[in-house]
Amino acid sequence: TPMQARVLREVSASRGTSVEELAAARLTSVPMGRTAPPSEMAGVVAWLLSDEAAYMTGQVINVDGGLVMW
């Protein structure tokens, strides 16, 4: 997303590295080895807003490619 691109630019500039190097380094900490497109996040949000999730309360749902489990 544009926000993520901006964060990568700013952090890479502050660390004196390229955006590509920073992005590759970040992916090494994600077990699935990729970032998620906005549509994958939207799917989770759509489910939470649906009647199928009506009984769910007080939960944390990590949509992070396995990062928390790593």
Beta strands, then each sheet from edge to edge (+ up, - down):
end
